[in-house]
């Protein structure tokens, strides 16, 4: 009677071992996938934190340079008003071509001081505004490169060195 029970018991043991190995393989595959998912999530969290920090830095730089630009615009507008109301004078360093020696004297004792035309004054203030805008844009871009781009590169280099050591 033992003869026919032995193959059945052996078959059951082999089947149980096969099922155990199958589920063990599934478990290890699932554990490996979980570890990869956790690692990916951690990488995404780090990337999100870096992006958030960059956005805060960019926002602070933008606010700083916008305030500086507004301040400069207010100063130029005030200077323009002061020139228009004659509280200040707009002086331009200019030279006149030499007069021919045979011409009659062209200077008058009672003549008023020369001054730029109204169009020249408007153009002067327009150019000053544009120069201030360009300067702030350049300063803003330099700060962006320095605080955002180069900082990100520096962090990437440090992270790569740490990963190489592991």
Secondary structure as GFF3:
##gff-version 3
##sequence-region A 1 166
A	DSSP	alpha_helix	2	84	.	.	.	ID=ss1
A	DSSP	alpha_helix	118	144	.	.	.	ID=ss2
A	DSSP	pi_helix	145	149	.	.	.	ID=ss3
A	DSSP	alpha_helix	150	165	.	.	.	ID=ss4
###
